[in-house]
């Protein structure tokens, strides 16, 4: 199967196709079910093929229980770190619920001030990146192989 080209516009379009997918813990199938990580896993498979590593078991409260930056560590192994100020549509953004907890929520920027994500009790949605979410931004990562030239940053 031929993979689509990896561009920021293609990632944004693909992420938006997932809108309405029901929330399902640990799932990653467009239109069937996913959690926030499952959305990113599904996008990875669409653009790169097999996931780069096996998904370990995790409970909904994994970050609170473990206290380890596990999500950020996985992103560092497979994505390209970018500063939050340089994050652009098509980039993966991580959020932490409290300053003393590891990042445990992930979404995909689709505009400078909007992102697509999935969360418990809802579905995949596009949300404004308003003050509440901005205060919780922890890290940002680009998908590998992007040139970064086709979209505005969070500060533009």
C-alpha positions in Angstrom: 0.0 0.0 0.0 1.4 3.4 -1.0 1.6 5.9 1.9 0.5 9.5 1.5 3.3 12.1 1.5 4.1 13.4 5.0 3.2 17.1 4.9 1.8 19.3 7.6 -1.3 19.8 5.5 -1.8 16.0 5.1 -1.4 15.4 8.9 -3.9 18.1 9.7 -6.4 16.7 7.1 -5.9 13.2 8.5 -6.3 14.3 12.1 -9.6 16.1 11.2 -10.9 12.9 9.6 -10.8 11.3 13.1 -13.2 13.9 14.5 -16.2 12.0 15.9 -14.3 8.8 16.6 -15.6 7.5 20.0 -13.2 7.5 22.9 -12.0 4.0 23.7 -9.1 3.5 26.1 -6.0 2.0 24.3 -7.8 1.8 20.9 -6.5 3.4 17.7 -8.9 2.9 14.9 -10.4 5.8 13.0 -14.2 5.8 13.2 -14.2 2.9 15.6 -12.4 4.2 18.8 -9.3 5.7 20.2 -7.8 7.5 23.1 -5.6 10.5 22.8 -2.5 8.4 22.2 -4.5 6.2 19.8 -5.1 9.2 17.6 -1.4 9.8 17.2 -0.7 6.1 16.8 -3.3 5.9 14.0 -1.7 8.9 12.2 1.7 7.3 12.5 0.5 4.1 10.9 -1.2 6.1 8.0 2.0 8.0 7.2 4.8 5.6 8.2 3.4 2.1 8.5 4.0 -0.1 11.5 4.2 1.6 14.9 7.8 2.0 15.9 7.4 0.1 19.3 4.9 -2.0 21.0 2.3 -0.3 23.2 2.8 -1.2 26.8 -0.2 -1.7 29.1 -1.4 1.5 30.7 -4.3 2.3 33.0 -6.2 5.7 32.7 -4.3 7.0 35.8 -0.8 5.8 34.6 0.8 9.2 34.9 -0.4 9.9 38.4 0.6 6.4 39.6 4.0 6.2 37.9 5.3 9.8 38.0 7.5 9.2 35.0 7.6 11.2 31.8 6.8 8.1 29.7 4.8 9.8 27.0 7.5 12.5 26.4 10.2 9.8 26.3 8.4 7.9 23.6 7.9 11.1 21.6 11.6 11.9 22.0 12.5 8.5 20.5 10.3 8.8 17.4 9.4 12.4 16.7 11.5 15.6 16.4 11.4 17.9 19.5 10.4 21.5 18.8 10.0 24.4 21.2 6.4 25.2 22.1 6.8 28.6 20.5 7.9 26.9 17.2 5.1 24.3 17.2 3.1 24.4 14.0 0.0 22.8 12.6 0.7 19.1 12.1 2.8 18.9 15.3 2.0 16.7 18.3 1.5 18.6 21.5 1.7 17.2 25.0 -0.2 18.5 28.1 0.2 18.0 31.8 -2.8 18.4 34.1 -0.8 19.8 36.9 2.8 21.2 37.1 3.9 18.3 39.4 2.6 15.5 37.1 4.0 14.0 33.9 2.5 14.9 30.6 -0.3 12.5 29.9 -2.5 14.0 27.2 -1.7 14.5 23.6 -3.2 16.2 20.6 -2.3 17.4 17.1 -2.2 21.1 16.2 -4.4 21.8 13.2 -4.2 25.6 13.3 -2.1 28.0 15.4 -4.8 28.1 18.0 -6.7 24.8 17.5 -6.0 21.2 18.0 -7.5 17.7 17.6 -7.6 15.3 20.5 -9.6 12.6 22.2 -10.6 12.5 25.8 -12.5 10.2 28.1 -16.3 10.6 28.1 -16.3 12.2 24.7 -14.8 11.6 21.3 -12.2 13.0 19.0 -12.9 16.7 18.8 -11.3 19.9 17.5 -10.8 22.3 20.4 -9.6 25.9 20.7 -6.1 26.1 22.2 -7.4 28.7 24.7 -5.8 29.9 28.0 -6.8 26.7 29.9 -5.1 24.4 27.5 -2.1 26.8 26.9 -1.3 26.7 30.6 -1.1 22.9 30.4 1.2 22.7 27.3 4.3 20.7 28.2 6.1 19.7 25.0 5.8 19.7 21.2 7.1 17.4 18.6 7.1 17.3 14.8 6.5 14.2 12.8 9.7 13.0 11.2 10.6 14.2 7.7 8.6 17.5 7.8 10.3 20.6 6.3 8.3 23.0 8.5 7.7 25.5 5.7 4.0 25.1 5.1 2.2 26.4 8.2 2.3 29.2 10.8 3.6 28.7 14.3 1.6 29.1 17.5 2.9 32.6 17.9 1.9 33.9 14.4 
